[in-house]
Amino acid sequence: MRLTTKRVPIAAACMTLLFAQASAAAAPQLQDDIAELSLEQLSDIVITSVSRQEEKLASAAASVFIISATDIRRSGARTIPEALRLAPNLQVARVDSRSYAISARGFNDVYSNKLLVMIDGRSLYTPLYSGVFWDSQDVVMEDVERIEVISGPGATIWGANAVNGVINVITRSAKDTQGGLLAVAAGSRERDGTVRYGGTLPNGGHYRAYARYAGADDSDRGAGDTRAGTAQTSFSRRQAGFRADWERAGGGLTLSGDVYDSDLAQAGGRPMLVSGANLVTRLTRRLPDDASLRLQLVLDHVERNQPGAIDERLDIVELEAQHSLRLGERHNVTWGGTYRYARDQLSYGRTFAFLPPDLTMHWASLFAQDEVALAPGLRLTVGAKMEHNNYTGAEYLPSVRLAWAPQGAGDGTNDGTGEEAAGTGNSGINGRYTVNQLFWTSLSRTVRAPSRIDRDLYTPVQPIPVRGVPRYAFGGGPDFQSETARVAELGYRIQPAPAWTYSATLFFADYERLRTREPNPNGPAYSGLVENRNMAYGRSRGVEMWARWQVLDSWRLNAGLVIQRVNTALRPGSQDTGAAFGVATSDPGKYWQLRSSHDLPANMQLDWTLRYVGSLPRPAVPSYRELDLQWLWRARPNIDVALIGQNLLHGSHAEFGTATGRSVFERSAVLKLTVRF
């Protein structure tokens, strides 16, 4: 009997139910199986991205989702974007073999500019367009401890461009990655391999070093692309790096660095060459009276050579300081500052130019945030950041958050002091359980500061100007100002029983001064000369929801849903001519996912993810449903064999891009071997 695409999700669910019955009473199979980290322990995970200081996930007054190391391993994700698909509050669209469009709460694009992304606190931001080149970002996924994903503004503590969200990829301490690792994967069109080894250093230190290779073939063209052959989007990337940690009772020191180079295929020409290196030094110090100090220095170098278009050399130096302290019994204060220096050197071809081609940029900021305990379970957090940039000068980024955790909720096991009664806890079926819940709300103002594309991008008419005709068809944006957003959020998080948790957030955002391309009022009408201006506005609103359910000791379900509406409009007098760089958005009205993780007998695991993404309006992309699956067998205590299937419901589907230039993605299979020694 033929298995149709409509029957595949039903079949997968039935398989999971059958396996659940077969192994409900089985003993734990894998050392890091589902039961290793209960839902209560997940709620107690300590995170840092919401307030820049340690706090439990359960008490964070933000729409934050944690992708754990176990989530990553069980999903079969081998890259950061693949892992980010696990976050229900992110929109992740694959563009081609190496590129992604990733955003939160709308405005998704290959050049998304309203999302801040970091790896261990090192910003991946490029001043070229205020976003991330995803084709240049890679880590050893086995070394990732967690990924903290915040949907919503984070500018008060992280600065401009954290408009709609913050992603922080946090890797494990070198102490937790001792010994060797060999991971090799090969599939239909992709391949990658990693070797890593960790050991000890004098004075109580630990280190790890790694080398990694990843590559992929060209992706297929969509039906609307009539050009011959496959899309020339293949790539080959080589990367190596290290991390060293010295931990002391009074603090610690971390050194880490990476070097990489990539060959990225281009249509009809020589490949684009991307290379770079970075070095991060971080010092933490615990001070008396629950105070702490954190210093971080980042050096980053990137070279991006795209023949016929652009040749860029970018150097960044960033110094950051942060101090946290308690003032009295009610105030928990965090304050600090950041200075960033960047030198961007660009040469260009006939397609476009950046003027000036060599630019030195400076950013300086100060922030302060005070968390005030108003009453038992009631907290008010007020903060603000002042940030100065080359283009618009000083920007003011305030926020206020209010969180209420009802005391003694549930079955009365709370003794009135805010602590669980001794011995009651969450001790099992016969034990009593205290319901954990949090109500929170926030108001924020944030900005997306201008980038070089906004201010300095020019398109030459011809190499030698003709008398009476402007030299540039597109003339930058000399008067372009920061885009702004005012955001309101209302959230609720609850764990009503040990077996399940639930989170929901309503959000409302008003955007002003959005980018448009307008005719230059100072140029002759016949010239077609246009420039970037701020002649649009927009509004987004929606709801984010997700839940986890521990069905059995060996079976966990995760579900997530986002319903959103993003509208943009032009101001009176606007003659916007460029949707590609202007106000147009390409966001689904709804997307959801359902994940199942199941421990099977005989040291096996079965995980699958069913996801749906609604249709995109501009450019139009049809909605789709897809199923990803991983079967893993622990052949030996130190050897894992995994079979990964992706896009199993359809022969091919598209996720992003115009009809005449988009890639489509077929069913694929990958076999992965992991050896620890």
C-alpha positions, 0 to 999 in steps of 0.5 A: 500500500502506498503511504500518502503524505496525508497519512505520514503524520498519522502513521508517525503518531501511531508508531509513537503510541505503539512504542510507548506501550511497548516500553512504558515499563522499560528501564532507562536506556540512555544516559541522557534520555528524556527522564534525565531533565524533568519539566521542573528541572527545565523550569529551574534552568538558569538563563542570562539573556533576559536580564544579563544576570542569572535567573531561573527560566520560570521567573523570567518576565519575557517570552523566552524559550530554551533549546536544550542540548538534549533537544538539539541532539534528539532533533538531529540538528547539525547547524544553528539554523536547524536548531533554531527551528525548534523554537516555536517563537521563531520564524525560520525559512531556508532560502537555499543550500546555505542561506536562511531568513530568520526572525521573530514577530515579523519582518522576515528576510534574508537580510533581517535587521531586527534580531540580535544574535550572539554566540557566548555573548559575542554579537554576530551583527554586521554593520553592513546591513544590521543583520547576520550572514548565516552562511558564515556562522557555525559551531560544534553542535555537540558543544552547545549547552543551550540556546536562549531565544527571546521573542520581543524587545531586548534593547534596554540591555543589549542595545539597538537592533534587538527590536523583535528578539534576541538569540544567544547560543551558549556553549559548554564550559571546557570542563564539561567537554573533556575527552574526544569526540568524532562526529561524521554525517553524510546525506543526500546533498550534505556532509559534515565532520567534526573532531574535538578533544578536551583536556586539562591545563595547569592551575586548574584550567581546562581546554578543548580544541576542534576542527570542523568541515561542512559542505552542501551541493546546489539546491534545486530551482523552483518551478517558476525559475526557468533557468537551466540546471540547479541553483548555484548555491553549494558551499564548502566551509572549514573551521577550527577553534578552541576554548579554555576555562579557569574556574575559581571560587571567586570567579573565572576566566574564559578564552575562546577563538575560531578561524574559518574560511568558506567557498560559496558558489555563485551563478555564472562566476567565480565562487564567493570567498568568506574567511574570518577569525575571532577571539573572546576574553571574558573575566567574571568576578564574584564580589561581597554582598552578592555583587558581581563583575563581568568584563569581556573583550571581543576581536573579530575579523571578517573578509568577504570577497564576492567577485563582480560585486563587493570585496569587504574587510571588516575589523571589530573591537568590542569592550564590555563591562557589567556590574551587578549589586544589591541595594538594600533588601529590595533592589537588584541593580545591573549596570554597565557599558559597551564600546565598539570600534569597527573599520569597514573597508569595501571595494566594489564592482559595477553593480553597486558601491558603498561611499565612503568605501573605507569607514571607521565607526564607533558605538558607545552605550551605558545601561542601568536596570533595577529590579525592585521587589514590591511585595512577596512575588511581585517584581518591578523592573525598570531600565534604560540604555543610552547608545550613541552611533555614527549616523544618528547620534544618541538613542534612548531605549527604555523599558519597564516590566512587571511580574507577579508570581502568586504565592501559595498557588495550587493545593496549599503546599506553600507555607506562606513564606514563598517556599515549598513546605519541606518534604512536599515538593514535586515528589511523585504521584502521591506527593503534593505539588505547588503550582508554579505560575507567573503573570508578566507585562512589559512596555518598551521602546527600541530602535533599529539604527541605520546600517551602511546599506541604509546610508552609504549604498550607491548604484552607479549609472555608468563608470563615466558620468554624462553631463546632465545625468546623475552619477548614481541611479540609487543615491544612498540615504543621507537623511535616513534615521533610525526605525523605532518600535513601541512594544507592549507584551502580556504573558503567562507561564504555568506549570500546573502539574509535574507532567506539563508546562504552558506559556502564552504571550500577547504582543502589540508593536507599533513601528515608525520611520520604516525604510522606503525607497523614494525619488530624490527630491533634489535630483532631476525627475527624468534621472530615476535617482532614488534614496533610502528614506523613512516614509512608512509605518507598521503594526504587528500583533499576535499571540505565541504559545507553547507547551510541554507534556511528559506523557510517560517517563519515556515519552515527551511531547512539545507543541508551539503555535504563533498567530500574528498579523503584520501590516505596513503602510506608506506615509502620505507623499511616499512614492516607494519604489523598492519593495526588496529593500523597502517596507514589504514584509513576508511573514506567515499569519500562522505557524505551528509545530508538534515534536515527539521524543520517545525512548525505545527499548534496546538503547534506541530513540525516536524523535519527529517534528511536524511543522506547518508554515502559513503562506507568505504574501510578498513574495508569495510562497505557498503554505506547507507542512513537513515532517522531520524524523530521527532514529538513534541507536546507542550501539555502545556507551560511547557510540551513537548511530543516527538516521535523519530524515527531513522534508518527508511529506512532499517531493519538494517545497519552497520556503522563501524567495520570489517565484522566478528565483527561489530554491526548493527542498526535496526529501533527504536522508542523513546518516550520522556516526558519533564516537566519544573517547 
